[in-house]
Amino acid sequence: MLVSRRLVVALAAAGALVAVPLAVWANAGPAAEAATNALLSRGRPAEASSVESPDLPAADAVDGDPRSRWGSEEGADPQWISIDLGARSTITRVRLRWEAAYARQYSIETSPDGAAWTPIYSTRRGDGGTDDLTGLSGSGRYVRMSGTARGTKWGYSLYEFEVYGTTSHSAGRASQGAVSPSPAATTSAARPSATTAAPATPATTAAPGTGLDDPAKKEIAMRLVSSAENSSLDWKAQYQYIEDIGDGRGYTGGIIGFCSGTGDMLELVEAYTQRVPGNALAKYLPALRKLDGSDSHAGLDPGFTKDWKAAAADPQFQKAQDDERDRVYLNPAVTQAKADGLGALGQFIYYDAMVMHGPGTDPVSFGGIRKAAMAKAKTPAQGGSEPSYLSAFLDARAAAMRTEAAHSDTSRVDTAQRQFLNQGNLDLHTPLTWKVYGETFHIP
């Protein structure tokens, strides 16, 4: 569990499960539309988040053989399977032929580069069999099925994943192998002041209704992080941050406040050492293992903070921080938010709560806060109102914060998250203006 000093906002993993009324269910076979829309996916490269066994690869879902299939790891959510169409294409129809292990809740998403995904269809009422989704409106080189809730105790399994539409060959030649620039490459490197000005807005523009997997919204989220924790919107300057803030968790460091007393700093240094054996922090691993659950600095002083700051200049250490942030906090929070039917703001709210309070189930951990909220309001996935549920969650979150002196200032909830909610900004659209601990910030 990380420290309250770090305002960490929800980033995405897979596309948000929002209601996208762009498809209708039909029973027509593939020949009905073949005259005007070609089958684009047959024999194309496919990959998946996991496979149940080597004889159930992703490629078997696009081979045209109705007997072969892809199967994911059993009992695990979320899972996905994606197809590379080879060129930018217009997607009008997707046909999914499920094995017994089907998705109850899933989305169909498109991407120009295999990194940023846009949902063009979603459902929370999948029932297996054959899903013939017609009337779709989307485009991209990549198409994936992203499952977030299984319909059985097993995994996800498809006999066939068919994508129909038209391909722009000229666009395909131009974009073949191209990758969209990351937020890091399109954002000004200048450090903003501690007041209101944001650096140049990323070149990537968030599409209406996209989730926090959108690169532009991820950049916005990280600036929100840094506004609370560092009185700055320059979150990339925080890889080198390290200090003991006196909250009983030892040293706090990095972009989301990995702590020497809560185990996540240990996991970060272990991950970094796997990538770069013999790095400057590797020698502190025995001490970090002993300090889990303690606020002591034994075995770390006097050189740890100096070595941390030196390591922060290594891109591999920066990447390790990014990856551990996502693995430990971001992905579980966003997965749960999507399962509860929440959009970008809800993912942001869940992530911040999980980072501060930890993913446990006691009353002051994320699970306990969510349970308290669900006792007051239904989630959207249960048929409830998204604003009403998020308001109940923020009430429960603020109450949990007040039980700890280090977390008792609830302005990160009251004048940022709740303000966005009261404005009806469930998708975190810009412009954004908010206050944290009395300071005003703005992203145009």
C-alpha positions as CSV (number, residue, x, y, z in Angstrom):
1,M,0.0,0.0,0.0
2,L,1.3,3.4,-0.9
3,V,1.3,6.7,1.0
4,S,-1.4,9.3,0.9
5,R,1.1,11.9,-0.3
6,R,0.9,10.5,-3.8
7,L,-2.3,11.5,-5.7
8,V,-2.5,8.7,-8.2
9,V,-5.2,8.8,-10.8
10,A,-6.7,5.9,-12.7
11,L,-5.0,4.9,-15.9
12,A,-6.3,2.2,-18.3
13,A,-5.7,-1.1,-19.2
14,A,-8.1,-2.2,-21.6
15,G,-11.0,-0.2,-23.2
16,A,-13.7,1.0,-20.8
17,L,-17.0,-0.9,-20.8
18,V,-19.3,1.9,-21.7
19,A,-22.6,1.6,-23.5
20,V,-21.8,1.9,-27.1
21,P,-25.1,1.7,-29.1
22,L,-23.3,1.1,-32.4
23,A,-24.2,-2.5,-33.0
24,V,-27.4,-4.6,-33.3
25,W,-27.7,-8.3,-32.7
26,A,-28.5,-10.4,-35.8
27,N,-28.7,-14.0,-36.8
28,A,-27.5,-13.6,-40.4
29,G,-24.7,-15.8,-41.5
30,P,-21.4,-14.4,-42.8
31,A,-22.6,-14.6,-46.5
32,A,-25.3,-12.0,-45.9
33,E,-22.8,-9.2,-45.8
34,A,-19.9,-10.7,-47.7
35,A,-21.1,-9.1,-50.9
36,T,-20.4,-5.6,-49.5
37,N,-18.0,-6.3,-46.7
38,A,-15.0,-8.6,-46.9
39,L,-13.8,-11.0,-44.2
40,L,-10.6,-9.3,-43.1
41,S,-9.4,-11.5,-40.3
42,R,-9.0,-15.0,-41.8
43,G,-5.4,-16.1,-41.4
44,R,-4.1,-12.8,-40.0
45,P,-1.6,-12.6,-37.1
46,A,-3.4,-13.0,-33.7
47,E,-2.2,-12.8,-30.2
48,A,-3.8,-13.1,-26.8
49,S,-3.3,-12.2,-23.1
50,S,-2.9,-15.9,-22.2
51,V,-3.5,-19.4,-23.4
52,E,-4.9,-22.3,-21.5
53,S,-2.4,-24.6,-23.2
54,P,-0.1,-24.6,-26.2
55,D,-2.6,-26.4,-28.3
56,L,-5.2,-23.6,-27.9
57,P,-3.3,-20.6,-29.5
58,A,-4.8,-17.3,-30.6
59,A,-4.2,-18.2,-34.2
60,D,-6.8,-21.0,-34.0
61,A,-9.5,-18.4,-33.7
62,V,-8.8,-17.0,-37.2
63,D,-7.9,-20.1,-39.1
64,G,-11.4,-20.8,-40.5
65,D,-11.5,-24.2,-38.9
66,P,-14.8,-24.5,-36.8
67,R,-13.2,-27.3,-34.7
68,S,-10.1,-25.5,-33.5
69,R,-10.2,-22.7,-30.9
70,W,-8.4,-20.3,-28.7
71,G,-8.7,-20.7,-25.0
72,S,-7.5,-18.4,-22.3
73,E,-6.1,-19.2,-18.8
74,E,-8.9,-20.6,-16.7
75,G,-10.5,-18.6,-13.9
76,A,-8.8,-15.2,-14.6
77,D,-10.2,-11.8,-15.6
78,P,-9.5,-9.8,-17.7
79,Q,-8.4,-11.5,-20.9
80,W,-8.2,-10.4,-24.5
81,I,-7.5,-11.7,-28.1
82,S,-6.4,-9.3,-30.8
83,I,-6.0,-9.5,-34.6
84,D,-3.6,-7.5,-36.8
85,L,-5.5,-6.8,-40.0
86,G,-2.3,-5.6,-41.7
87,A,-3.6,-2.1,-42.7
88,R,-6.0,0.5,-41.4
89,S,-9.5,-0.8,-42.0
90,T,-13.1,0.2,-41.6
91,I,-14.9,-2.3,-39.3
92,T,-18.6,-2.9,-39.9
93,R,-19.2,-6.3,-38.4
94,V,-17.7,-8.8,-35.9
95,R,-18.8,-12.4,-35.5
96,L,-17.8,-14.3,-32.4
97,R,-18.4,-18.0,-32.1
98,W,-17.9,-19.0,-28.5
99,E,-17.0,-22.4,-27.1
100,A,-18.7,-23.2,-23.7
101,A,-16.3,-20.8,-22.0
102,Y,-17.9,-17.5,-23.1
103,A,-17.7,-13.8,-22.0
104,R,-20.6,-12.4,-20.0
105,Q,-19.1,-8.9,-20.2
106,Y,-16.8,-7.8,-23.0
107,S,-16.0,-5.1,-25.5
108,I,-14.9,-5.0,-29.1
109,E,-12.1,-2.4,-29.6
110,T,-10.0,-1.0,-32.4
111,S,-6.6,0.5,-32.5
112,P,-4.3,2.2,-35.1
113,D,-1.1,0.9,-33.4
114,G,-2.0,-1.9,-30.9
115,A,-1.4,0.4,-28.0
116,A,-4.3,2.9,-27.7
117,W,-7.8,1.2,-27.9
118,T,-11.2,2.6,-28.7
119,P,-14.4,0.6,-27.8
120,I,-16.9,0.3,-30.7
121,Y,-19.2,-2.2,-28.9
122,S,-19.7,-3.5,-25.4
123,T,-22.2,-5.7,-23.5
124,R,-22.7,-6.9,-20.0
125,R,-25.2,-9.5,-21.0
126,G,-23.3,-12.0,-23.1
127,D,-24.8,-15.5,-23.2
128,G,-22.4,-17.5,-25.4
129,G,-23.3,-19.2,-28.6
130,T,-22.7,-17.0,-31.6
131,D,-22.6,-13.2,-31.3
132,D,-23.1,-11.6,-34.7
133,L,-22.5,-7.9,-34.2
134,T,-23.5,-5.9,-37.3
135,G,-23.8,-2.2,-37.9
136,L,-20.5,-1.4,-36.2
137,S,-18.7,1.8,-36.9
138,G,-15.0,1.8,-36.2
139,S,-11.6,1.8,-37.9
140,G,-8.1,0.7,-37.1
141,R,-5.4,-1.8,-38.0
142,Y,-6.0,-3.9,-34.9
143,V,-9.2,-5.3,-33.5
144,R,-9.6,-7.1,-30.2
145,M,-12.2,-8.8,-28.0
146,S,-11.5,-7.6,-24.4
147,G,-13.3,-9.7,-21.8
148,T,-13.7,-8.5,-18.3
149,A,-16.2,-10.9,-16.8
150,R,-16.5,-14.6,-17.6
151,G,-19.8,-16.3,-18.1
152,T,-18.5,-19.6,-16.6
153,K,-16.0,-20.7,-14.1
154,W,-13.5,-21.4,-16.9
155,G,-11.8,-18.9,-19.1
156,Y,-12.6,-17.3,-22.5
157,S,-12.7,-19.5,-25.6
158,L,-13.5,-18.7,-29.2
159,Y,-13.8,-21.1,-32.1
160,E,-13.8,-18.2,-34.5
161,F,-13.2,-14.5,-34.3
162,E,-14.3,-12.9,-37.6
163,V,-13.8,-9.3,-38.5
164,Y,-15.6,-7.8,-41.6
165,G,-15.2,-4.5,-43.3
166,T,-13.1,-2.7,-45.9
167,T,-9.3,-2.1,-46.0
168,S,-7.7,1.1,-47.1
169,H,-4.6,-0.3,-48.8
170,S,-2.9,3.1,-49.3
171,A,-3.4,3.9,-45.6
172,G,-2.1,0.4,-44.8
173,R,1.2,1.0,-46.7
174,A,1.7,4.4,-45.1
175,S,1.1,3.1,-41.6
176,Q,2.6,-0.4,-41.8
177,G,4.6,-0.9,-38.7
178,A,4.1,2.7,-37.6
179,V,3.6,3.4,-33.9
180,S,1.8,6.5,-32.6
181,P,4.1,8.8,-30.6
182,S,3.8,8.3,-26.8
183,P,2.8,11.1,-24.5
184,A,6.4,11.3,-23.5
185,A,7.4,12.1,-27.1
186,T,4.7,14.7,-27.7
187,T,4.7,16.6,-24.4
188,S,6.8,19.6,-23.5
189,A,9.6,18.6,-21.3
190,A,9.6,22.0,-19.5
191,R,8.8,21.8,-15.8
192,P,5.7,23.8,-15.1
193,S,5.4,26.2,-12.2
194,A,3.7,25.1,-9.0
195,T,0.6,27.2,-9.9
196,T,-1.8,26.7,-12.7
197,A,0.0,26.3,-16.0
198,A,0.2,22.9,-17.7
199,P,2.9,22.0,-20.2
200,A,1.9,21.7,-23.9
201,T,-1.1,19.4,-24.3
202,P,-0.1,16.0,-25.8
203,A,-0.5,15.8,-29.6
204,T,-2.7,12.8,-29.0
205,T,-6.3,14.0,-28.5
206,A,-8.7,11.9,-26.4
207,A,-11.7,10.8,-28.2
208,P,-15.2,11.4,-26.6
209,G,-16.0,8.7,-24.2
210,T,-12.7,6.9,-24.2
211,G,-11.3,5.3,-21.1
212,L,-8.0,5.9,-19.3
213,D,-6.1,3.6,-21.7
214,D,-6.2,6.6,-24.1
215,P,-2.7,8.1,-24.1
216,A,-4.0,11.6,-23.8
217,K,-6.1,10.8,-20.8
218,K,-3.2,8.8,-19.2
219,E,-1.1,12.0,-19.5
220,I,-3.9,14.0,-17.9
221,A,-4.1,11.5,-15.1
222,M,-0.4,11.6,-14.4
223,R,-0.5,15.4,-14.2
224,L,-3.3,15.1,-11.7
225,V,-1.1,12.8,-9.7
226,S,1.7,15.2,-9.5
227,S,-0.4,18.2,-8.7
228,A,-1.3,16.8,-5.3
229,E,2.0,15.2,-4.5
230,N,4.5,17.6,-5.8
231,S,2.7,20.9,-6.4
232,S,3.6,20.5,-10.0
233,L,2.2,19.0,-13.2
234,D,5.5,17.6,-14.2
235,W,5.1,14.0,-13.1
236,K,8.2,12.7,-14.9
237,A,10.4,14.7,-12.6
238,Q,9.2,12.4,-9.7
239,Y,11.1,9.3,-10.6
240,Q,13.9,10.6,-8.4
241,Y,11.7,11.6,-5.5
242,I,12.7,9.9,-2.2
243,E,12.1,10.9,1.5
244,D,10.6,9.8,4.8
245,I,7.5,11.9,5.4
246,G,6.9,10.5,8.9
247,D,3.8,8.5,8.2
248,G,5.2,5.2,9.6
249,R,6.0,3.6,6.3
250,G,9.7,4.4,6.0
251,Y,11.0,5.9,2.8
252,T,8.5,7.0,0.2
253,G,9.9,7.3,-3.4
254,G,9.1,7.5,-7.1
255,I,6.1,8.4,-9.2
256,I,3.5,7.0,-6.9
257,G,5.2,6.7,-3.6
258,F,6.6,3.2,-3.3
259,C,7.3,2.6,0.4
260,S,10.1,0.7,2.1
261,G,7.7,-0.4,4.9
262,T,4.9,-1.7,2.7
263,G,6.6,-4.1,0.3
264,D,6.0,-2.3,-3.0
265,M,9.4,-0.6,-2.9
266,L,11.0,-4.0,-2.4
267,E,9.1,-5.4,-5.4
268,L,10.1,-2.4,-7.5
269,V,13.8,-2.9,-6.7
270,E,13.6,-6.6,-7.4
271,A,12.0,-5.9,-10.8
272,Y,14.7,-3.4,-11.6
273,T,17.4,-5.8,-10.5
274,Q,16.0,-8.5,-12.8
275,R,16.4,-6.0,-15.7
276,V,19.7,-4.5,-14.6
277,P,21.7,-6.9,-12.3
278,G,24.2,-5.2,-10.2
279,N,22.4,-1.8,-10.3
280,A,23.1,0.7,-7.5
281,L,20.0,-0.3,-5.5
282,A,20.5,-4.1,-5.7
283,K,22.7,-4.1,-2.6
284,Y,19.8,-2.9,-0.5
285,L,17.5,-5.8,-1.3
286,P,18.4,-7.8,2.0
287,A,17.5,-4.7,4.0
288,L,14.3,-4.0,2.2
289,R,13.2,-7.5,2.8
290,K,13.7,-7.2,6.5
291,L,12.0,-3.8,6.6
292,D,8.7,-4.9,5.1
293,G,6.1,-3.7,7.7
294,S,8.5,-1.4,9.5
295,D,9.3,2.3,9.4
296,S,12.9,1.7,10.1
297,H,15.8,2.7,7.9
298,A,18.1,0.0,9.1
299,G,20.4,-1.2,6.4
300,L,19.4,1.7,4.1
301,D,21.1,4.7,5.5
302,P,23.2,6.6,4.7
303,G,23.5,5.9,1.0
304,F,20.0,4.7,-0.1
305,T,18.5,8.1,-1.0
306,K,21.5,9.1,-3.0
307,D,21.6,5.9,-4.9
308,W,17.9,6.1,-5.5
309,K,18.2,9.5,-7.1
310,A,21.2,8.3,-9.2
311,A,19.2,5.2,-10.4
312,A,16.3,7.5,-11.4
313,A,18.4,8.7,-14.4
314,D,18.3,5.1,-15.8
315,P,15.5,4.6,-18.3
316,Q,15.2,1.0,-17.1
317,F,14.5,2.2,-13.5
318,Q,11.9,4.6,-14.9
319,K,10.3,1.8,-16.9
320,A,10.3,-0.5,-13.8
321,Q,8.4,2.2,-11.9
322,D,5.9,2.5,-14.6
323,D,5.4,-1.2,-14.9
324,E,5.1,-1.8,-11.2
325,R,2.6,1.0,-10.8
326,D,0.5,-0.7,-13.5
327,R,0.9,-4.2,-12.2
328,V,0.2,-3.6,-8.6
329,Y,-2.3,-0.8,-8.6
330,L,-3.5,0.4,-11.9
331,N,-4.5,-2.8,-13.6
332,P,-6.5,-4.3,-10.7
333,A,-8.2,-0.9,-10.0
334,V,-9.2,-0.4,-13.6
335,T,-10.3,-4.0,-14.1
336,Q,-12.6,-3.6,-11.1
337,A,-13.9,-0.2,-12.2
338,K,-14.7,-1.6,-15.6
339,A,-16.5,-4.6,-14.1
340,D,-18.6,-2.2,-12.0
341,G,-19.5,-0.3,-15.2
342,L,-17.5,2.8,-14.5
343,G,-15.9,5.2,-17.0
344,A,-12.8,7.2,-16.9
345,L,-13.6,9.2,-13.7
346,G,-14.6,6.1,-11.9
347,Q,-11.3,4.4,-12.9
348,F,-9.5,7.4,-11.6
349,I,-11.4,7.3,-8.3
350,Y,-10.8,3.6,-7.8
351,Y,-7.1,3.8,-8.6
352,D,-6.4,6.7,-6.3
353,A,-8.2,4.8,-3.5
354,M,-6.3,1.6,-4.1
355,V,-3.0,3.4,-4.1
356,M,-3.6,5.2,-0.8
357,H,-5.5,2.5,1.1
358,G,-4.2,-0.7,-0.5
359,P,-6.2,-3.5,-2.2
360,G,-7.3,-5.3,1.0
361,T,-10.8,-6.0,2.3
362,D,-10.7,-4.4,5.8
363,P,-12.9,-1.3,6.3
364,V,-10.1,1.2,5.5
365,S,-8.7,-0.6,2.5
366,F,-10.1,-0.4,-1.1
367,G,-12.2,-3.5,-0.8
368,G,-13.8,-2.2,2.4
369,I,-14.5,1.2,1.0
370,R,-16.1,-0.3,-2.1
371,K,-18.2,-2.6,0.1
372,A,-19.4,0.4,2.1
373,A,-20.3,2.3,-1.0
374,M,-22.2,-0.6,-2.5
375,A,-24.3,-0.8,0.8
376,K,-25.5,2.7,-0.1
377,A,-25.8,2.6,-3.9
378,K,-25.8,0.1,-6.7
379,T,-23.0,0.2,-9.3
380,P,-23.9,0.8,-12.9
381,A,-23.3,-2.8,-13.6
382,Q,-26.0,-3.6,-11.1
383,G,-28.4,-1.2,-12.7
384,G,-27.6,1.8,-10.6
385,S,-26.7,5.4,-11.4
386,E,-23.0,6.0,-12.0
387,P,-23.0,9.5,-10.3
388,S,-24.9,8.2,-7.3
389,Y,-22.6,5.3,-6.8
390,L,-19.5,7.4,-7.2
391,S,-20.8,9.9,-4.7
392,A,-21.3,7.0,-2.2
393,F,-17.8,5.7,-2.9
394,L,-16.3,9.2,-2.3
395,D,-18.2,9.5,0.9
396,A,-16.9,6.1,2.1
397,R,-13.4,7.0,0.9
398,A,-13.3,10.3,2.8
399,A,-14.5,8.6,6.0
400,A,-11.7,6.1,5.7
401,M,-9.2,8.8,5.2
402,R,-10.2,10.6,8.4
403,T,-9.3,7.5,10.4
404,E,-5.6,8.1,9.8
405,A,-3.8,11.3,10.7
406,A,-1.6,11.1,7.6
407,H,-4.7,10.9,5.3
408,S,-7.1,13.2,7.2
409,D,-6.9,16.1,4.7
410,T,-9.6,15.0,2.2
411,S,-9.1,17.9,-0.3
412,R,-7.8,15.4,-3.0
413,V,-11.4,14.0,-2.9
414,D,-13.4,17.1,-2.1
415,T,-11.9,19.7,-4.5
416,A,-10.7,17.4,-7.3
417,Q,-12.6,14.1,-7.7
418,R,-15.9,15.2,-6.3
419,Q,-15.7,18.5,-8.2
420,F,-15.3,16.5,-11.5
421,L,-18.3,14.3,-10.5
422,N,-20.5,17.3,-9.6
423,Q,-19.7,18.8,-13.0
424,G,-20.9,15.6,-14.6
425,N,-17.5,15.0,-16.2
426,L,-17.6,11.2,-16.0
427,D,-15.1,10.9,-18.9
428,L,-12.5,13.4,-17.6
429,H,-12.8,15.7,-20.6
430,T,-10.6,18.8,-20.7
431,P,-10.5,21.6,-19.8
432,L,-10.0,20.7,-16.2
433,T,-9.5,23.1,-13.3
434,W,-9.2,21.9,-9.7
435,K,-7.7,22.6,-6.3
436,V,-5.5,20.4,-4.2
437,Y,-4.4,21.5,-0.7
438,G,-5.4,25.1,-1.6
439,E,-3.5,25.3,-4.9
440,T,-5.3,25.8,-8.2
441,F,-4.3,23.8,-11.3
442,H,-5.5,23.8,-14.8
443,I,-5.2,21.6,-17.9
444,P,-6.5,23.3,-21.1
